[in-house]
Amino acid sequence: MKTRGDTKRLGPALTCQARMLLWLSCAIWLLILAIMISAVSADVHRISCGLHPAQLTQLGLAVALNPYCLEVQSAHHIAIRFTARDVPHSLREDAALCVYRVTQEAVQNIVKHNGAKTVTVELIAENNVIHLNITDDGRGFEVGAKRATASLGLISMSERVRLVRGRIAVNSKPGQGTRVTVLVPLQNESSA
């Protein structure tokens, strides 16, 4: 049978154990928070690089697009074949950023909506024009359908291309994949 004296002696020991458990749970939460902060920091870095990748201005459009395609290929298990031909290292900054962003948007649309297994991204410079061709073997869609014409991604790509005095065409049919073709002049009309 326990007496009051036994209970009084257990009190400080239980309080010490409770403090240790509290400290341990706080340490675990701090560790979890540190891991989460590290992940958020990595995401912020990845997003900021995606907004304006340093490679784009430092190394050029073709060199910047290649690792982007490899990253998407690895993350989403889609075979992406990237080729570039005769693309100058230094392009108008607005034109290079436009082509980079349109590529990102088109590839992300493929990842999200198209169910493609293979994608081809071709970047060619000829006759003072950058040609971007992105094709896939996905589901495709009816280009003239109301839902397609109201797509924020397609509107965004068209507006970006228009701002650099380029042209964009989207060709697709259900069950036949999609092809996005972009033509952007290498020089501003005013500087040509």
N, C-alpha and C positions, 0 to 999 in steps of 0.2 A: 504494500500500500504506500502511495506517495504522500509525502507530507508537504506542508507549505515551504519548508526549507529547500526541498528538491525543486519545486517550481521556481523559487527565487533564483536558484543557481542556474536553471535552464534559460531563464529570461535573457541574460546578457549573451549567452551562446547563440540562442535563436536570433537575437537582434544582429549579431555579427554575421551569421549565415545569411540573413535577409539582406544585409548591406552588401555582402559579397555577390549575391544573386542579382541585386539591383545593379551593382557596378558591372557585372558580367553582361547583363542584358543591355546596358547602355553601351558597353564596348562593342557588342555585336551590332547594335543599331548604327553606331558611328562607322563601323567597317562597311556596313551595307550602304550607308550614305556616301562614304568615300568612293565606293565602287560606282554608285549611281552618278555622282558628280563627274567622275572620270569618263563615264559613257556619254554623258551630256556634253562634256567638253569636246570629246572626239566628234560627236555629231555636229556641234557648232562649227568646228574646224572644217569638217567635210562639207557642210552646207555653205560656209563662206567661200571655200575653194570652188564650189559649184557655181556660186553667184558670179564670180569673175575669176576663173582659174588663172593663176600666175603663169602657167605654162602657155596660155594663149598669147600673152604679150611677149614673154621671154623666148619661147621656142617656136611659136607659129601655130596656125590652125591645125594643120595635119598632125603635128606632134601632140597637140592637146587632145584631139579627138580619139587617137588610138588608145590611150589608157582609159578613157571614158568608156569606150566600147568593150574593152577587156574587163573593166569593173562590172558593167552591167551583165556581160556574159557569165562571169563568175557568180554574181549574186543571184541571177535568175535562171541559170541553166538553159540559156538560149544561145545557139551558135551564131555569133556575129562575125561576119567577114568584113573587115575594113580595108579599103585600098585608097591610096592617094597618088595622083599623078600630076607632075608639073605645077604643084601648088607653091607659089612663092612664100618664103618665110615671112616677109613683112607684107601685110595687107592693110587696107583701111581698117581701123579699129572697129568702126561700126559694122562693117561688112563681116569681119571675122567673128565678132560677137553674135551677130545675127545668125550666121550659118551654124555656129556652135549651139546656140539656144534652140534653133529649129531642129537640129539633130537630137538634142536632149529630149525635146517635146515629142518628136516623132517616135523615138525609141521607147520613151516612157509610155506612150499610147499603145505601142505594140505589146509591151510587157503587161499593162493593165487590162487591155480589152481584146487583143487580137488572137491570143493563143498560138502564136507563131513558134515554130521550132528553129527556123533559120531566118536570119536577117542579113542583108547586104547593105553596107554603107559605102558609097563611092564618092570621092571628092576629086574633081578634075578641073584644072584651069586651062582654058583654051580660048583664043580670040578675045582676050581681055574680059572673060566672064568665068566666074566660079560656078561649076555645075555640081550640085549635090543631088544624088539619087539614093533613096532609101527604099528598099523593097523587102517584102516579107512573104512568107507562105501561110499566113494566118487566116482567120475566118473571113476577113474582108467585110465590107459594109456597102450599103447603097449610098453613094456620095450625095445624091440629091434629096435624100430623106430629111424630113424636118429636124429630127434628132441630130443628124450629122452636121447640118448647116448651122445648128445652134451650139455645136461643141466648142467649149471655151478653148480647148487645145488647138483646134483647127483655126479658130478666129485669131488666137494669139500668134500662131505661125504666120498666117496671112498678113497680119498687121506688121509684124517684125520685118517681113520681106518687103512689104510696100514702103516702109520707112527708109529702106536703103535702095529704093528704086529698082527692086528686083521683081521676079515673077515666081509664082508657085502654082503647081498643079498637083492635085490629088486624084489618083485613079484607083478605083477599087470596085469590086463586085463581091457579093456574098459567095463565100466558098472559094474565092480566087486570090486572096491576099490583097495587099495594098502596095502602091508605089507613090512615093512623094518625090516630086522633082522640083528643085529650086535653082533658079538662075539669078546670080547677083553680079552686077558689074564690078570689075576690079577697081575702077576709078569712078569718082563722082562725075556726073555729067558736066558740072561746071568746071572741073579740072581737066577734062578730056580734050 
